[in-house]
Amino acid sequence: MLTKREEKFLAYWETNREKEKRSLRFLFIGLPIGFLIAIGIILSLMSGWYERATMVANSQFNPVVLIIAILAIVVFFGIFYKKYRWDMNDQYYRELLAKKRKDESGDAAEKPIL
């Protein structure tokens, strides 16, 4: 037997499954995760906690490469995170459908004949 929450998820996912699958939507929703990671990388570089790396970075630093790398990380994590969440929701949806079918077919078979 499905709970109310599971039934609500089934109804939601049936209507929004294809809408959430679009890759551009993945990018816009997953971007905050990528930006958090990028901020962590920038803070790590700016903090100077590893003095030798700071010296090398100051002598051979190219800000264009850093910006391109940060943007690539943001886009990659944005798409990867949202794709992962979509896959997890889709798997959960399929498991609930299988559970619902099993409950429907199992109820008729389990009734004892007296």
C-alpha distances in whole Angstrom, upper triangle without the diagonal:
4,7,10,12,10,10,13,14,13,16,18,18,19,22,23,23,26,28,27,28,32,34,36,33,33,36,36,33,34,37,37,36,39,41,40,41,44,45,45,47,50,50,50,53,55,54,57,55,57,60,61,59,60,63,62,60,63,65,63,61,60,58,57,55,53,52,51,49,47,46,45,43,41,41,39,37,36,35,33,31,30,29,28,25,24,24,21,19,20,18,15,15,15,13,10,11,11,8,7,10,9,6,9,12,11,10,13,15,14,15,19,22,24
4,7,8,6,6,10,10,10,12,15,15,16,18,20,20,23,25,24,25,29,31,33,30,29,33,33,29,30,34,34,32,35,38,37,38,41,42,42,44,46,46,47,50,51,51,54,53,54,58,59,56,57,60,59,57,60,62,60,58,57,54,53,52,50,49,48,46,44,43,42,40,38,37,36,34,33,32,30,28,26,26,25,22,21,21,19,16,17,16,13,12,13,11,8,10,11,8,7,11,11,9,11,14,13,13,17,18,17,19,23,26,28
4,5,5,6,9,10,11,13,14,15,17,19,20,20,24,25,24,26,29,31,33,29,29,32,32,28,29,33,32,31,34,36,35,37,40,40,40,43,45,45,46,49,50,50,52,51,53,56,58,55,56,59,58,56,59,61,59,57,56,53,53,51,49,48,47,45,43,42,41,39,37,37,36,33,32,31,30,28,26,26,25,22,22,22,19,17,18,17,14,13,15,14,10,13,14,11,11,14,15,12,14,18,17,16,20,22,20,22,25,28,30
4,5,5,6,9,10,11,12,14,15,17,18,19,23,23,22,25,28,30,31,28,28,31,30,27,28,32,31,30,34,35,35,36,39,40,40,42,44,44,45,48,49,49,52,51,53,56,58,55,55,59,58,56,58,61,59,56,55,53,52,51,49,47,46,45,43,41,41,39,37,36,36,33,31,31,30,27,26,26,25,22,21,22,20,17,18,19,15,14,17,16,12,14,16,14,13,16,17,15,16,20,20,19,22,24,23,24,28,31,33
4,5,5,6,9,10,10,12,14,16,16,17,21,21,20,22,25,27,28,25,25,28,27,23,25,28,27,27,30,32,31,32,35,36,36,39,41,41,42,45,46,46,49,47,49,53,54,51,52,55,55,52,55,57,55,52,52,49,48,47,45,43,43,41,39,38,37,35,33,33,32,29,28,27,27,24,22,23,21,18,18,19,16,14,16,16,12,12,15,14,11,14,16,14,13,17,18,17,18,21,21,21,24,26,25,27,30,33,36
4,5,5,6,9,10,10,12,14,15,15,19,20,19,20,24,26,28,24,24,27,27,24,25,28,28,27,30,32,31,32,36,36,36,39,41,41,42,45,46,46,49,48,49,53,54,51,52,55,55,52,55,57,55,52,51,49,48,47,45,43,42,41,39,37,37,35,33,32,31,29,27,26,26,23,21,21,20,17,16,17,14,12,13,13,9,9,12,10,7,10,12,10,10,14,15,14,15,18,19,19,22,24,23,25,28,31,34
4,5,5,6,9,10,11,13,14,15,18,19,19,21,24,27,28,25,25,28,28,25,26,30,30,29,32,34,34,35,38,39,39,41,44,44,45,47,49,49,52,51,52,56,57,54,55,58,57,55,57,60,58,55,53,51,50,49,47,45,44,43,41,39,38,37,35,34,33,31,29,28,28,25,23,23,22,19,18,19,17,14,14,15,12,10,12,12,9,10,13,11,9,13,15,13,14,17,18,18,21,23,23,24,28,30,33
4,5,5,6,9,10,11,12,14,17,17,17,19,22,25,26,22,23,26,25,22,24,27,27,27,30,32,31,33,36,36,37,39,41,42,43,45,46,47,50,49,51,54,55,52,53,56,55,53,55,58,56,53,51,49,47,47,45,43,42,41,38,37,36,35,32,31,31,29,27,26,26,24,21,22,21,18,17,18,16,13,14,16,13,11,14,14,11,12,16,15,13,16,18,17,18,21,22,22,24,27,27,28,32,34,37
4,5,5,6,8,10,10,11,15,15,14,16,19,22,23,20,20,23,23,19,21,24,24,24,27,29,29,30,33,34,34,36,38,39,40,42,44,44,47,46,48,51,52,49,50,53,52,49,52,55,52,49,48,46,44,43,41,40,39,38,35,34,33,31,29,28,28,26,24,23,23,20,18,18,17,14,13,14,13,9,11,12,9,8,11,12,9,11,14,13,13,16,18,17,18,21,22,22,25,27,27,29,33,35,38
4,5,5,6,9,10,10,14,15,14,16,19,22,24,21,21,24,24,21,23,27,27,26,29,31,31,32,35,36,37,39,41,42,43,45,46,47,50,49,50,54,55,51,52,55,54,52,54,57,54,51,50,48,46,45,43,42,40,39,37,36,35,33,31,30,29,27,25,24,24,22,19,19,19,16,14,15,14,10,10,11,9,6,9,10,7,8,11,11,10,13,15,15,15,18,20,20,23,25,25,27,31,33,36
4,6,5,7,9,10,13,14,14,16,19,22,24,20,21,25,24,22,24,27,27,27,30,32,32,34,36,37,38,40,42,43,44,46,48,48,51,51,52,55,56,53,53,57,56,53,55,58,55,52,51,48,47,46,44,42,41,40,38,36,36,34,32,31,30,29,26,25,25,23,20,20,21,18,16,17,16,13,13,15,13,10,12,14,11,11,15,15,13,15,18,17,17,20,22,22,24,27,27,29,32,35,38
4,6,5,6,8,11,11,11,14,16,19,20,17,18,21,20,18,20,23,24,24,26,28,29,30,32,34,35,37,38,39,41,43,44,45,48,47,49,52,53,50,50,53,52,49,52,54,52,49,47,45,43,42,41,39,38,37,35,33,32,31,29,27,27,25,23,22,22,20,17,18,18,15,13,15,15,11,11,14,12,10,13,15,13,13,17,17,16,18,21,20,21,24,25,25,28,30,30,32,36,38,41
4,5,5,5,9,10,9,11,14,17,19,16,16,19,19,17,19,22,23,23,25,27,28,29,31,33,34,35,37,38,39,42,43,44,47,46,47,51,51,48,49,52,51,48,50,53,50,47,46,43,42,41,39,37,36,35,33,31,30,29,27,25,25,23,21,20,20,18,15,15,15,13,10,12,12,8,8,11,10,7,10,12,11,11,15,16,15,17,19,20,20,23,24,25,27,29,30,32,36,38,41
4,6,6,8,10,11,12,15,18,20,17,18,22,22,20,22,25,26,26,28,31,31,32,34,36,37,39,40,42,43,45,46,47,50,50,51,54,55,51,52,55,54,51,53,56,53,50,48,46,44,43,42,40,38,37,36,34,33,32,30,28,27,26,24,22,22,21,18,17,18,16,13,14,15,11,10,13,12,9,11,13,12,11,14,16,14,16,19,19,19,21,24,24,26,28,29,31,35,37,40
4,6,8,8,10,12,14,17,18,16,17,21,20,18,21,24,25,26,28,30,31,32,34,35,37,38,40,41,43,44,46,47,50,50,51,54,55,51,51,55,53,50,53,55,52,49,47,45,43,42,41,39,37,37,35,33,32,31,29,27,27,26,23,22,23,22,18,18,19,17,14,16,17,13,12,16,15,12,14,17,15,14,18,19,18,19,22,23,22,25,27,27,29,31,33,34,38,40,43
4,6,5,6,9,11,14,15,12,13,17,16,15,17,20,21,22,24,26,27,28,30,32,33,34,36,37,39,41,42,43,46,46,47,50,51,47,48,51,50,47,49,51,49,46,44,41,39,38,37,35,33,33,31,29,28,28,25,23,23,22,20,18,19,18,14,15,16,14,11,13,14,11,11,14,14,12,14,17,16,16,19,20,19,21,24,25,25,27,29,30,32,34,35,36,40,42,45
4,6,6,6,9,13,14,12,13,16,17,15,17,20,22,22,23,26,27,28,29,31,32,34,36,37,38,40,42,43,45,45,46,49,50,46,47,50,48,46,48,50,47,45,43,40,38,37,36,34,33,32,30,28,27,26,24,22,22,21,19,16,17,16,13,12,14,12,8,10,12,9,8,12,12,10,12,15,14,14,17,19,18,20,22,23,24,26,28,29,31,32,33,36,39,42,45
4,5,5,7,11,12,11,12,15,16,15,17,20,22,22,23,26,27,28,29,32,33,34,36,38,39,40,42,43,46,46,47,49,50,46,47,50,48,45,48,49,47,44,42,39,37,36,35,33,31,31,30,27,26,26,24,21,21,21,18,16,17,17,14,13,15,14,10,12,14,12,11,14,15,13,14,18,18,17,20,22,21,22,25,27,26,28,30,32,33,35,36,38,42,44,48
4,6,6,10,10,8,10,13,13,13,15,18,20,20,22,24,25,26,28,30,31,32,34,36,37,38,40,41,44,44,45,48,49,45,45,48,47,44,46,48,45,42,40,37,35,35,34,31,30,30,28,25,25,25,22,20,20,20,17,15,17,17,13,13,15,14,11,14,16,13,13,16,17,15,17,20,20,20,23,24,24,25,28,29,29,31,33,34,36,38,39,41,45,47,50
4,6,8,9,7,7,11,11,10,12,15,17,17,18,21,22,23,25,27,28,29,31,32,34,35,37,38,41,41,42,45,45,42,42,45,44,41,43,45,43,40,38,35,33,32,31,29,27,27,25,23,22,22,19,17,17,17,14,12,14,13,9,9,12,10,7,11,12,10,10,14,15,14,16,19,19,19,22,23,23,25,27,28,29,31,33,34,36,37,38,41,44,47,50
4,6,9,8,7,11,12,12,13,16,18,18,19,21,23,23,25,27,28,29,31,33,34,35,37,39,41,41,42,45,45,41,42,45,43,40,43,45,42,39,37,35,33,31,31,28,27,26,25,22,21,21,19,16,16,16,14,11,12,13,9,8,11,10,7,9,12,11,10,13,15,14,15,18,19,19,21,24,24,25,27,29,29,31,33,34,36,37,39,41,45,47,50
4,6,5,7,9,11,11,12,15,18,18,18,21,23,23,24,26,28,29,30,32,33,34,36,38,40,41,41,44,44,40,41,44,42,39,41,43,40,37,35,33,30,29,29,26,24,25,23,21,19,20,18,15,15,16,13,10,13,14,10,10,13,13,10,13,15,14,14,17,19,18,19,22,23,23,25,27,27,28,31,32,33,34,36,38,40,41,42,45,48,50,54
4,5,5,6,9,10,10,12,16,16,15,18,20,20,21,24,25,25,27,29,30,31,33,35,37,38,38,41,41,37,37,40,38,35,38,39,36,34,31,29,27,26,25,23,21,21,20,17,16,16,15,11,12,13,10,7,10,12,9,8,12,13,11,13,16,16,15,18,20,20,21,24,25,25,27,29,30,31,33,35,35,37,39,40,42,43,45,47,51,53,56
4,5,5,7,9,10,11,14,15,15,17,19,20,20,22,25,25,26,28,30,30,32,34,36,37,38,40,40,37,37,39,38,35,37,38,36,33,30,28,25,25,24,21,20,20,19,16,15,16,14,11,12,13,10,8,12,13,10,11,15,15,13,16,18,18,18,21,23,22,24,27,27,28,30,32,32,34,36,37,38,40,41,43,45,46,47,50,53,56,59
4,5,5,6,8,10,13,14,14,16,18,19,20,22,24,25,26,28,30,31,32,34,36,37,38,41,41,37,37,41,39,36,38,40,37,34,32,29,27,27,26,23,22,22,20,17,17,17,14,12,14,13,10,9,12,12,9,10,13,12,11,14,16,15,16,19,20,20,22,25,25,25,28,30,30,31,34,35,35,37,39,40,43,44,45,47,51,53,56
4,6,5,6,8,11,11,12,14,16,17,18,20,22,22,24,26,27,28,30,32,34,34,35,38,38,35,35,38,37,33,36,38,35,32,30,28,26,25,24,22,20,20,18,15,15,14,12,10,10,10,7,5,8,8,5,7,10,10,9,12,14,14,15,17,19,19,21,23,24,25,27,28,29,31,33,34,35,37,38,40,42,43,44,46,50,53,56
4,6,5,6,9,10,10,12,14,15,15,17,19,20,21,23,25,26,27,29,31,32,33,35,36,32,32,35,34,30,33,35,32,29,27,24,22,22,21,18,17,17,15,12,12,12,9,7,9,9,5,5,9,9,7,9,12,12,12,15,17,17,18,21,22,22,24,27,27,28,31,32,33,34,36,38,39,41,42,43,46,47,48,50,54,56,59
4,6,5,8,10,10,11,14,15,16,17,20,21,21,23,25,26,27,29,32,33,34,36,37,33,33,36,35,32,33,36,34,30,28,25,23,23,22,19,18,19,16,13,14,14,11,9,12,11,7,8,12,11,9,12,14,14,14,17,18,18,20,22,23,23,26,28,28,29,32,33,33,35,37,38,39,41,43,44,46,48,48,51,54,57,60
4,6,7,9,10,11,13,15,16,17,19,21,22,23,25,26,27,29,32,32,34,36,37,34,34,37,36,33,35,37,35,32,30,27,26,25,23,21,21,20,18,15,16,15,12,11,12,11,7,9,11,9,7,10,12,11,11,15,16,15,17,20,20,21,23,25,25,27,29,30,30,33,35,35,36,39,40,41,44,45,45,48,51,54,57
4,6,6,7,9,11,12,13,15,16,17,19,21,22,24,25,26,29,29,31,33,34,31,31,34,33,30,32,34,32,29,27,25,24,23,21,19,18,17,15,13,13,12,9,8,9,7,4,6,8,6,5,9,10,10,11,14,15,15,17,19,20,21,23,25,26,27,29,30,31,33,35,36,37,39,40,42,44,45,46,48,52,54,58
4,5,5,6,9,10,10,12,14,15,16,18,20,21,22,24,27,27,29,31,32,28,28,31,30,27,29,32,29,26,24,21,20,20,18,16,15,15,12,10,11,10,6,7,9,7,4,8,10,9,9,12,14,13,15,18,18,19,21,23,24,25,27,29,29,31,33,34,35,37,39,40,41,43,44,45,48,49,49,52,55,58,61
4,5,5,6,9,10,10,12,14,15,16,18,20,21,22,25,26,27,30,31,28,27,31,30,27,29,32,30,26,25,22,22,21,19,17,17,16,13,12,14,12,8,10,12,9,7,11,12,10,11,14,15,14,16,19,19,20,22,24,24,26,28,29,30,32,34,34,35,38,39,40,41,44,44,46,49,50,50,52,55,58,61
4,5,5,7,9,10,11,13,15,16,17,19,20,21,24,24,26,28,30,26,26,30,29,26,28,31,29,26,25,22,22,21,18,17,17,16,13,12,13,10,8,10,10,7,6,10,10,8,9,13,13,12,15,17,17,18,21,22,22,24,27,27,28,30,32,33,34,36,38,38,40,42,43,44,47,48,48,51,54,57,60
4,5,5,6,9,10,11,12,14,15,17,18,20,22,23,24,27,27,24,24,27,26,23,25,28,26,23,22,19,19,17,15,13,14,12,9,9,9,7,4,7,7,5,5,9,9,9,11,13,14,14,17,19,19,20,23,24,25,26,29,30,31,33,34,35,37,39,40,41,43,45,45,47,50,50,50,53,56,60,63
4,5,5,6,9,10,10,12,14,15,16,18,21,21,23,25,26,23,23,26,25,22,24,27,25,22,20,17,17,17,14,12,13,12,9,9,11,8,6,9,11,9,8,12,13,12,14,17,17,17,20,22,22,23,26,27,28,29,32,33,34,36,37,38,39,42,43,44,46,48,48,50,52,53,53,56,59,62,65
4,5,5,6,9,10,11,12,14,15,16,19,20,21,24,26,22,22,26,25,22,24,27,26,23,22,19,20,19,16,15,16,14,11,12,13,10,8,12,13,10,10,14,14,12,15,18,17,17,20,22,22,23,26,27,27,29,32,32,33,35,37,37,39,41,42,43,45,47,47,49,52,53,52,55,58,61,64
4,5,5,6,9,10,11,13,14,15,18,18,19,22,23,20,20,23,23,20,22,25,23,20,20,18,18,17,14,14,14,12,9,11,11,8,7,11,11,8,10,13,13,12,15,17,17,18,20,22,22,24,26,27,27,30,32,32,33,36,37,38,39,42,43,43,46,47,48,49,52,53,53,55,58,62,65
4,5,5,6,9,10,11,12,14,16,17,18,21,22,18,18,21,21,17,19,22,21,17,17,14,15,14,10,10,11,9,6,8,10,7,7,10,11,10,11,14,15,14,17,19,19,20,23,24,25,26,28,30,30,32,34,35,36,38,40,41,42,45,46,47,49,50,51,52,55,56,56,59,62,65,68
4,5,5,6,8,10,10,12,15,16,18,20,21,18,17,21,21,18,19,22,21,18,18,15,16,16,12,12,14,12,9,11,13,11,10,14,15,13,14,17,18,17,19,22,22,22,25,27,27,28,31,32,32,34,36,37,38,40,42,42,44,46,47,48,50,52,52,54,57,57,57,60,63,66,69
4,5,5,6,9,10,10,13,13,15,18,19,16,16,20,20,17,19,22,21,18,19,17,18,17,13,14,16,13,11,13,15,12,12,15,15,13,15,18,18,17,20,22,22,22,25,27,26,28,31,31,32,34,36,37,38,40,42,42,44,46,47,48,50,52,52,53,56,57,56,59,62,66,68
4,5,5,6,9,10,12,12,13,16,17,14,13,17,17,14,16,19,18,15,15,14,15,14,10,11,13,10,8,12,13,10,11,15,15,13,16,19,18,18,21,23,22,24,26,28,28,30,32,33,33,36,38,38,39,42,43,44,45,48,48,49,52,53,53,55,58,59,58,61,64,67,70
4,5,5,6,8,11,12,14,15,17,14,12,16,16,13,14,17,17,13,14,12,14,13,9,10,13,11,9,12,14,12,12,16,17,16,17,21,21,20,23,25,25,26,29,30,30,32,35,35,36,38,40,41,42,44,46,46,48,50,51,52,54,56,56,58,61,61,61,64,67,70,73
4,5,5,6,9,10,12,14,16,14,12,16,17,14,15,19,19,16,17,15,17,17,13,14,17,15,12,15,17,15,15,19,19,18,19,23,23,22,25,27,27,27,30,32,31,33,36,36,37,39,41,42,43,45,47,47,49,51,52,53,55,57,57,58,62,62,61,64,67,71,73
4,6,5,7,7,9,12,14,11,10,14,15,12,14,17,17,15,17,15,18,16,13,15,17,15,13,16,18,15,16,20,20,18,20,23,23,22,25,27,27,28,31,32,32,34,36,37,37,40,42,42,43,46,47,47,49,51,52,53,55,57,57,59,62,62,61,64,67,71,73
4,6,6,8,9,10,12,9,8,11,12,9,11,14,14,11,13,12,15,14,10,13,15,13,12,16,17,15,16,20,20,19,22,24,24,24,27,29,29,30,33,34,34,36,38,39,40,42,44,44,46,48,49,50,52,54,54,56,58,59,59,61,64,65,64,67,70,73,76
4,6,8,10,11,13,11,8,12,13,10,11,15,15,12,14,13,16,16,12,14,17,16,14,17,19,18,18,22,23,22,23,27,27,26,29,31,31,32,35,36,36,38,40,41,42,44,46,46,48,50,51,52,54,56,57,57,60,62,62,63,66,67,66,69,72,75,78
4,6,8,10,13,11,9,12,14,12,13,17,18,15,18,16,20,19,16,18,20,19,17,20,22,20,21,24,25,23,25,28,28,27,30,32,32,33,36,37,36,38,41,42,42,44,46,47,48,50,52,52,54,56,57,57,60,62,61,63,66,67,66,69,72,75,78
4,5,6,9,8,6,9,11,10,11,14,15,14,17,16,20,19,16,18,21,19,18,22,23,21,22,26,26,25,27,30,30,29,32,34,34,35,38,39,39,41,43,44,44,47,49,49,50,53,54,54,56,58,59,60,62,64,64,65,69,69,68,71,74,77,80
4,6,9,9,8,11,13,13,14,17,18,17,20,19,23,21,18,21,23,21,20,23,24,22,23,27,27,25,28,31,30,29,32,34,33,34,38,38,38,40,43,43,43,46,48,47,49,52,52,53,55,57,57,58,61,62,62,64,67,67,66,69,72,75,78
4,6,6,6,9,10,11,12,15,16,15,18,19,22,20,18,21,23,20,20,24,24,22,24,27,27,26,28,31,30,30,33,35,34,35,38,39,38,41,43,43,44,47,48,48,50,53,53,54,56,58,58,59,62,63,63,65,68,68,67,70,73,76,79
4,5,5,6,9,10,10,13,14,14,18,19,22,21,19,22,24,22,22,25,26,24,26,30,29,29,31,34,33,33,36,38,37,39,42,42,42,44,47,47,48,50,52,52,54,56,57,57,60,62,62,63,66,67,67,69,72,72,71,74,77,80,83
4,5,5,6,9,10,11,12,13,17,18,21,20,18,22,23,21,22,25,26,24,27,30,29,29,32,34,33,33,37,38,37,39,42,42,42,45,47,47,48,51,52,52,54,56,57,58,60,62,62,64,66,67,67,69,72,72,72,75,77,81,84
4,5,5,6,9,10,10,11,14,15,18,16,15,18,20,17,18,22,22,21,23,26,25,25,28,30,29,30,33,34,34,36,39,39,39,42,44,44,45,48,49,49,51,53,54,55,57,59,59,61,63,64,64,66,69,69,69,72,75,78,81
4,5,5,6,9,10,10,13,14,17,16,14,17,19,18,18,21,22,21,23,26,26,26,28,31,30,31,34,35,35,37,39,40,40,43,45,45,46,49,50,50,52,55,55,56,58,60,61,62,64,66,66,68,71,71,70,73,76,80,82
4,5,5,6,9,10,13,15,18,17,16,19,21,20,21,24,25,24,26,29,29,29,32,34,33,34,37,38,38,40,43,43,44,46,48,48,50,52,53,54,56,58,59,59,62,64,64,65,68,69,69,71,74,74,74,77,80,83,86
4,5,5,6,8,11,14,16,15,14,18,19,18,19,22,23,22,25,27,27,27,30,32,32,33,36,37,37,39,41,42,42,45,46,47,48,51,52,52,54,56,57,58,60,62,63,64,66,68,68,70,73,73,73,76,79,82,85
4,5,5,5,8,10,13,12,11,14,16,15,16,19,20,19,21,24,24,25,27,29,29,30,33,34,34,36,38,39,40,42,44,44,46,48,49,50,52,54,55,56,58,60,61,62,64,65,66,68,71,71,71,74,77,80,83
4,6,5,9,10,14,14,13,16,18,17,18,21,22,22,24,26,27,27,29,32,32,33,35,37,37,39,41,42,43,45,47,48,49,51,53,53,55,57,58,59,61,63,64,65,67,69,69,71,74,74,74,77,80,83,86
4,6,9,12,15,14,14,17,19,19,20,23,24,24,26,28,29,29,32,34,34,35,38,39,39,41,43,44,45,47,49,50,51,53,55,55,57,59,60,61,63,65,66,67,69,71,71,73,76,76,76,79,82,85,88
4,7,10,12,11,12,15,16,16,17,20,21,21,24,26,26,27,29,31,31,33,35,36,37,39,41,41,43,45,46,47,49,51,52,53,55,57,58,59,61,62,63,65,67,68,68,71,73,73,74,77,80,83,86
4,6,9,9,8,11,13,13,14,17,18,18,20,23,23,24,26,28,29,30,32,34,34,36,38,39,40,42,44,45,46,48,49,51,52,54,55,56,58,60,61,62,64,66,66,68,71,71,71,74,77,81,84
4,6,6,7,9,10,11,13,15,16,17,19,21,21,23,25,26,27,29,31,32,33,35,37,38,39,41,42,43,45,47,48,49,51,53,54,55,57,59,60,61,63,65,65,67,70,70,71,74,77,80,83
4,5,5,6,9,10,10,12,14,15,16,18,20,21,22,24,25,27,29,30,31,33,34,36,37,39,40,42,43,45,46,48,49,51,52,54,55,57,58,60,61,63,63,65,68,69,69,72,75,78,81
4,5,5,6,9,10,11,12,14,15,17,18,20,21,23,24,26,27,28,30,32,33,34,36,38,39,40,42,43,45,46,48,49,51,52,54,55,57,58,60,61,62,64,67,67,68,71,74,77,80
4,5,5,6,9,10,10,12,14,15,16,18,20,21,22,24,26,27,28,30,31,32,34,36,37,38,40,42,43,44,46,48,49,50,52,54,55,56,58,59,60,62,65,65,66,69,72,75,78
4,5,5,6,9,10,10,12,14,15,16,18,20,21,22,24,26,26,28,30,31,32,34,36,37,39,40,42,43,45,46,48,49,51,52,53,55,57,58,59,61,63,64,64,67,70,73,76
4,5,5,6,9,10,10,12,14,15,16,18,20,21,23,24,25,27,29,30,31,33,34,36,37,39,40,42,43,45,47,48,49,51,52,54,55,57,58,60,62,63,63,66,69,72,75
4,6,5,6,9,10,11,12,14,15,17,18,20,21,22,24,26,27,28,30,32,33,34,36,37,39,40,42,43,45,46,48,49,51,52,54,55,56,58,61,61,62,65,68,71,74
4,5,5,6,9,10,10,12,14,15,16,18,20,21,22,24,26,27,28,30,31,32,34,36,37,38,40,42,43,44,46,48,49,50,52,54,54,56,59,59,60,63,66,69,72
4,5,5,6,9,10,11,12,14,15,16,18,20,21,22,24,26,27,28,30,31,33,34,36,37,39,40,42,43,45,46,48,49,51,52,53,55,58,58,58,61,65,68,71
4,5,5,6,8,10,10,12,14,15,17,18,20,21,23,24,26,27,28,30,32,33,35,36,38,39,41,42,43,45,46,48,49,51,52,54,56,57,57,60,64,66,70
4,5,5,6,8,10,11,12,14,16,16,18,20,21,22,24,26,27,28,30,31,33,34,36,37,39,40,42,43,45,46,48,49,50,52,55,55,56,59,62,65,68
4,6,5,6,8,10,10,12,14,15,16,18,20,21,22,24,25,27,28,30,31,33,34,36,37,38,40,42,43,44,46,48,48,50,53,53,54,57,60,63,66
4,6,5,6,9,10,10,12,14,15,17,18,20,21,23,24,26,27,28,30,32,33,35,36,37,39,41,42,43,45,47,47,49,52,52,53,56,59,62,65
4,6,5,6,8,10,11,12,14,16,17,18,20,21,22,24,26,27,28,30,32,33,35,36,37,39,41,42,43,45,46,48,50,51,52,54,58,61,64
4,5,5,6,8,10,11,12,14,15,16,18,20,21,22,24,26,27,28,30,31,33,34,36,37,39,40,42,43,44,46,49,49,50,53,56,59,62
4,6,5,6,8,10,10,12,14,15,16,18,20,21,22,24,25,27,28,30,31,33,34,36,37,39,40,42,43,44,47,48,48,51,54,57,60
4,6,6,6,9,10,11,12,14,16,17,18,20,21,23,25,26,27,29,31,32,33,35,36,38,39,41,42,44,46,47,47,50,53,56,59
4,6,5,6,8,10,11,12,14,15,16,18,20,21,22,24,26,27,29,30,31,33,34,36,37,39,40,42,44,45,46,48,52,54,58
4,6,5,6,9,10,11,12,14,15,16,18,20,21,22,24,26,27,29,30,32,33,35,36,37,38,40,43,43,44,47,50,53,56
4,5,5,6,9,10,11,12,14,15,17,18,20,21,23,24,26,27,29,30,32,33,35,36,37,39,42,42,42,45,48,51,55
4,5,5,6,9,10,11,12,14,15,16,18,20,21,22,24,26,27,29,30,31,33,35,36,37,40,41,41,44,47,50,53
4,5,5,6,9,10,10,12,14,15,16,18,20,21,23,24,26,27,29,30,31,33,34,36,38,39,40,42,46,49,52
4,5,5,6,9,10,11,12,14,15,17,18,20,21,23,24,26,27,29,30,32,32,34,37,37,38,41,44,47,50
4,5,5,6,9,10,11,12,14,15,16,18,20,21,22,24,26,27,29,30,31,33,35,36,36,39,42,45,48
4,5,5,6,9,10,10,12,14,15,16,18,20,21,23,24,26,27,29,30,31,34,35,35,38,41,44,47
4,5,5,6,9,10,11,12,14,15,17,18,20,21,22,24,26,27,28,30,32,33,34,36,40,43,46
4,5,5,6,9,10,11,12,14,15,16,18,20,21,22,24,26,26,28,31,31,32,35,38,41,44
4,5,5,6,9,10,10,12,14,15,16,18,20,21,22,24,25,27,29,30,31,33,37,39,43
4,5,5,6,9,10,11,12,14,15,17,18,20,21,23,24,26,28,29,30,32,36,38,42
4,5,5,6,9,10,11,12,14,15,16,18,20,21,22,24,27,27,28,30,34,37,40
4,5,5,6,9,10,10,12,14,15,16,18,20,20,22,25,26,26,29,32,35,38
4,5,5,6,9,10,10,12,14,15,16,18,19,21,23,24,25,28,31,34,37
4,5,5,6,9,10,11,12,14,15,16,18,20,22,23,24,26,30,32,36
4,5,5,6,9,10,10,12,14,15,16,18,21,21,21,24,28,30,34
4,5,5,6,9,10,10,12,14,15,16,19,20,20,23,26,29,32
4,5,5,6,9,10,11,12,14,15,18,19,20,22,26,28,31
4,5,5,6,9,10,11,12,14,16,16,18,20,24,26,30
4,5,5,6,9,10,10,12,15,15,15,18,22,24,28
4,5,5,6,9,10,11,13,15,15,17,21,24,27
4,5,5,6,8,10,12,13,14,16,20,22,26
4,5,5,6,8,10,10,11,14,18,20,24
4,6,5,6,9,10,10,12,16,19,22
4,6,6,7,9,11,12,16,18,21
4,6,6,7,9,11,14,16,20
4,6,5,6,9,12,15,18
4,6,5,7,10,13,16
4,6,6,9,11,14
4,6,8,10,14
4,6,9,12
4,7,9
4,6
4
